[in-house]
Structure formats: structure tokens, C-alpha cells
């Protein structure tokens, strides 16, 4: 049996895994920030690594590339994306960005424009997109937090995208599952993130693999 090597990119580091033959596999690019880059925990504990394990156990012929970088904004993500698309040629992109824009109080119209531009780039390169929604702490005030959160559902509807409404739903409501900063989930919560993503992702994978 031919074996290939899977490279998971996160914070400039690569981890190799044996996988199926590359020409039989679909590439999934997770493109996010610290919520997907295993911030504050071991990389193998992160939900993206748990996703690759689940895909193997479920016999999905999918290679996962983690292109997430802690601290990334939508502006930085947009700048990096063309090279990532060119390098990995993903058929599916999970877009998990915007949280750092919100935490920095950046203009919402800029965030939306950047997200829309990344969606357009991915589609132009033959990739389907799953968008993941993010909420920011309520101390930013409802005049900012409400339209921030609504940006994701509005974009998903406009672009006809599958949407994970809130990536860390059910986690942030339990302080014991959050790291001391109150922003990043602990290792114990990573499987819950995967549970939030999986129903949406599974449906998209089944569609893609039937084509």
C-alpha cells in the first residue's frame, strides 16, 4: 500500500502523519486563528487534530491542513490565503477568522469585506467554504457585538455557504472549560468544538465525495 505524508501547518510548524494515497484524497484546509491553532494547549489536543483522527476513524478519504495562526486578523488571513490555496489546492475550506478583528474593535465593514474576499478566492480556486461564526465578549457593548455576530449568518446567506453558527457554543458558557484569559477553550473542551463543527462538515463532505 502506498503511503503519503500529511503535513498539518500551525504556527509555522509541521507534524507528519501517514495517510492514504494523495491522489485518492480530498484536502480540507482549516483556516483560522488561535481557536483553531491549539493556543495554550498541546497541538495534538486541538480540535483540528481531533478532526483528522475522526475522519480516519469514519473512513473519510480526507487530508486536513491546519493553516491557522494565533492572533490572525481577517486582513492578515486575506494576505496569506492565495499562497495557501496555491500550495494545498483544497477542495474544502473551513474559514474561522474575525475574532481578533472584534477583540481589537476593528471596523465591521472591513472584516466583512475581508471575509467576502477570502470566500471569493476560495471559490475561484475550486474550494467549497464552511464559515464558522464567532461571538466576542459582551463588554464590547451590544452596538458592536450584535452586528459582529450577525455578520457571519448574513455572509453565509449571501454566499450560500454552510455555517457553523458559533464555533465554541456550549463551551464559553462554562467557565471551567475556558483558559484563564476567558477567550480560549481548554484541552477538555476541544472535542466539544469538534462536535459543533462535525454535523455541518459531514454533510458537506458527503456532497463533495459524491461528485
C-alpha positions in Angstrom: 0.0 0.0 0.0 1.3 3.4 -1.0 1.7 5.9 1.9 2.0 9.6 1.7 2.7 12.1 4.4 0.2 14.6 5.7 1.5 18.0 6.9 -0.5 19.9 9.4 0.6 23.6 9.4 0.1 25.5 12.6 2.1 28.5 13.8 4.8 27.6 11.3 5.3 24.1 12.5 4.5 20.8 10.6 3.5 17.5 12.0 3.6 14.5 9.8 1.1 11.6 9.7 0.9 8.6 7.4 -2.3 8.8 5.3 -4.0 7.5 2.3 -2.6 7.9 -1.2 -2.6 11.6 -2.0 -4.4 11.2 -5.4 -7.3 9.5 -3.6 -7.8 12.2 -1.0 -9.7 15.4 -0.7 -7.8 18.2 1.0 -9.5 20.2 3.8 -7.9 23.4 4.9 -8.8 24.8 8.3 -8.0 28.5 8.1 -8.4 30.3 11.4 -6.8 31.9 14.4 -5.9 30.8 17.9 -9.2 29.0 18.4 -8.0 26.5 15.7 -4.3 26.8 16.3 -4.3 25.0 19.7 -3.4 28.1 21.7 -2.4 27.3 25.2 -2.6 23.5 24.8 -0.6 20.8 23.1 -1.2 20.8 19.3 -2.3 17.2 19.3 -5.1 18.1 21.8 -6.6 20.7 19.5 -9.9 20.2 17.7 -8.3 20.2 14.3 -6.1 17.3 15.1 -9.1 15.5 16.7 -10.9 16.2 13.4 -8.2 14.3 11.4 -8.4 11.4 13.8 -12.2 11.3 13.4 -12.1 11.5 9.7 -9.8 8.5 9.6 -12.0 6.5 12.0 -15.0 7.3 9.9 -13.1 6.3 6.7 -13.4 9.6 5.0 -10.5 10.0 2.5 -9.6 13.5 3.6 -6.3 15.1 4.5 -6.5 18.0 6.9 -4.2 21.0 6.6 -4.2 23.4 9.6 -3.4 26.8 8.3 -4.4 28.6 11.5 -2.2 31.2 13.1 -2.7 32.7 16.6 -3.5 36.4 16.5 -4.6 36.4 12.9 -7.0 39.0 11.7 -9.1 38.9 8.5 -6.6 41.3 6.9 -3.7 39.0 7.6 -5.7 36.0 6.6 -6.6 37.6 3.3 -2.9 38.3 2.6 -1.8 34.8 3.3 -4.7 32.9 1.6 -3.6 33.0 -2.1 -0.3 31.2 -1.2 -2.1 28.6 1.0 -4.6 27.9 -1.8 -1.9 27.6 -4.3 0.2 25.3 -2.1 -2.5 22.9 -1.0 -5.3 23.1 -3.5 -8.0 22.4 -1.0 -11.5 21.2 -2.1 -13.0 22.4 1.2 -12.1 25.4 3.4 -13.2 26.0 7.0 -13.0 29.7 7.4 -12.6 30.6 11.1 -11.5 34.2 11.3 -12.8 37.5 12.6 -12.4 37.0 16.4 -9.2 39.1 16.6 -10.8 41.8 14.5 -13.6 42.0 17.1 -11.3 41.9 20.1 -9.3 44.9 18.5 -12.5 46.8 17.8 -11.7 46.9 14.1 -14.4 48.2 11.7 -17.0 45.6 10.9 -17.3 46.6 7.3 -13.6 45.8 6.8 -14.0 42.4 8.5 -16.9 41.6 6.2 -15.1 42.7 3.1 -12.1 40.6 4.0 -14.2 37.6 4.7 -16.1 38.0 1.5 -12.8 38.4 -0.4 -11.5 35.2 1.1 -14.7 33.3 0.2 -14.4 34.6 -3.4 -10.7 33.5 -3.6 -11.5 30.0 -2.3 -14.4 29.6 -4.7 -12.3 30.8 -7.6 -9.8 28.1 -6.7 -12.4 25.4 -6.7 -12.9 25.1 -2.9 -16.2 24.9 -1.1 -16.4 27.1 2.1 -17.8 26.5 5.5 -18.0 29.6 7.6 -17.7 29.5 11.4 -19.4 32.2 13.5 -17.7 33.8 16.4 -19.0 35.9 19.3 -17.0 38.4 21.3 -17.3 39.3 25.0 -20.4 41.3 25.9 -18.3 44.1 27.5 -17.7 45.4 23.9 -21.3 46.5 24.0 -24.4 45.4 22.0 -23.9 48.1 19.3 -20.8 46.3 18.3 -21.2 42.7 19.4 -24.7 42.1 17.9 -23.8 43.2 14.3 -20.4 41.5 14.7 -22.1 38.1 15.3 -24.8 38.8 12.6 -22.1 39.3 10.0 -21.4 35.6 9.8 -25.0 34.5 9.2 -25.6 37.3 6.7 -22.5 36.4 4.8 -23.4 32.7 4.8 -26.8 33.5 3.4 -25.4 35.9 0.8 -22.8 33.5 -0.4 -24.9 30.3 0.0 -22.4 28.8 2.5 -22.7 26.2 5.1 -22.4 27.8 8.6 -21.3 26.7 12.0 -23.3 29.3 13.9 -20.9 29.7 16.9 -17.7 27.7 17.0 -17.5 27.4 20.8 -21.2 27.2 21.5 -21.7 25.4 24.9 -18.2 26.0 26.0 -17.8 29.7 26.7 -21.0 29.4 28.9 -19.0 27.0 31.2 -16.1 29.0 32.7 -14.4 25.8 33.9 -13.9 24.8 30.2 -12.1 28.1 29.4 -8.5 29.1 29.9 -7.7 31.9 32.3 -8.0 34.5 29.6 -11.7 33.7 29.2 -11.3 33.5 25.5 -9.6 30.2 24.6 -11.1 26.8 25.5 -9.1 24.3 27.5 -8.0 20.9 26.1 -11.0 19.3 27.7 -13.3 21.4 25.5 -11.7 20.6 22.2 -13.9 17.6 21.5 -16.9 19.9 22.0 -15.6 22.3 19.3 -15.4 19.3 17.0 -18.9 18.3 17.9 -20.1 21.8 16.9 -18.3 21.5 13.5 -18.9 17.9 12.6 -22.6 17.9 11.6 -22.1 20.7 9.2 -18.8 19.3 7.9 -20.0 15.8 7.5 -22.9 17.0 5.2 -20.5 19.0 3.0 -18.0 16.1 2.7 -20.7 13.7 1.7 -21.8 16.1 -1.1 -18.2 16.6 -2.3 -17.3 12.9 -2.2 -20.3 12.0 -4.4 -19.2 14.3 -7.2 
